[in-house]
Amino acid sequence: MCDVNQTEVTEFLILGFKGLYKYKFLLFILFLFCYLMILAGNLLIIVLVSTKHNLSTPMFYFLKHLAVADILSTKTIVPMMLNIILYDMKEVPVRSCIFHLHMVFIFGYNPVILLTIMSYIRYLAICHPMRYNSIMQPHVCFKMVLGSWFLNFVLSFEIILVWELEFCGRNTIDHFFCDFELLLELTTSDSHLLTLVDYVLSIIGGVIPFALILISYLSIFVIIMTLSSTSGLSKAFSTCGSHLTTVCIYYGTLFMIYMLLSKDTSSSTNKFLSLLYIVVSPMMNPIIYSLRNQEIRRTLQQKFRQC
């Protein structure tokens, strides 16, 4: 219950990019363009992998689902951000804000899990090529994707605890979406249990997958170093290049946000770094895979010739 001199918060005021209101139309056009690029690029990968027989391999199968995850995670945040930019700020009911945060959590973990699976597939392809086809059967790939979504829902269960929080007095969120850390700062309830649960789930959903990716690439690196032929080295690096670039971009931004930032960090810096994994990473993934992957480049060239 709120104190006598406090009023219960029914709506949050999301400030967006305060201080940049005079550039709001420029920001709106910029982020709308980025949003359309994300949708177009990832939809293109989904269509190509779904329709072209030469792209029906386990790696492209998971690339398609990574594109789906990027679209879903972007759609939960960017439309709200565009609305806030256009109208300077936005009032959001408390329940709607928590539900929005729930969607962010559900779709937020999936790219990490899929990138971990894709690193394992590359490990199999390079370190155990004779076992690759026997292990990566279509039904196994389907179960892996299903398991990634199931794990995603399990990791987002902490939102159940957020529904129990009370908010009194302050109601401003200095961000462009309902940020979890800022909600914890606004609540008047005891959030120690929620903070502990979030810490544990962050290790399970972020640190452990990153460790598994490191182990996979260390094993790949050891095998690559034993290759004597230049063609073998080139093929191994080309196989890993796109995925490794995506991992570096995604985890690099997450590392800066959750490891390097402190409570004293300015909100502008926090917003800028959030944009890196919310907008930049999903927009760069299709470009990285299209430019570095010969099969996708060849398929795109065939499509353009047909057009």
Buried (B, 14 or more C-beta within 10 A) or exposed (E): EEEEEBEEBEBBBBBBBEEBEEEBEEBBEEBBEBBEBBBEBBBBBBEBBEEBEEBEBBBBBBBBBBBBBBBBBBBBBBEBBBBBBBEEBBEBEBEEBBBBBBBBBBBBBBBBBBBBBBBBBBBBBBBEEEEBEEEBEEEEBEEBBEEBBEBBEEBBEBBEBBEEBBBBEBBBBBBBBBBBBBBBEBBBBEBEEBBEBBEEBBEEBBEEBBEBBEEBBEBBEEBBEEBEEEEBEEBBEEBBBBBBBBBEBBBEBBEBBEEEBEEEEEBEEBBEBBBBBBBBBBBBBBEBBBEBBEBBEEBBEEBEEEE
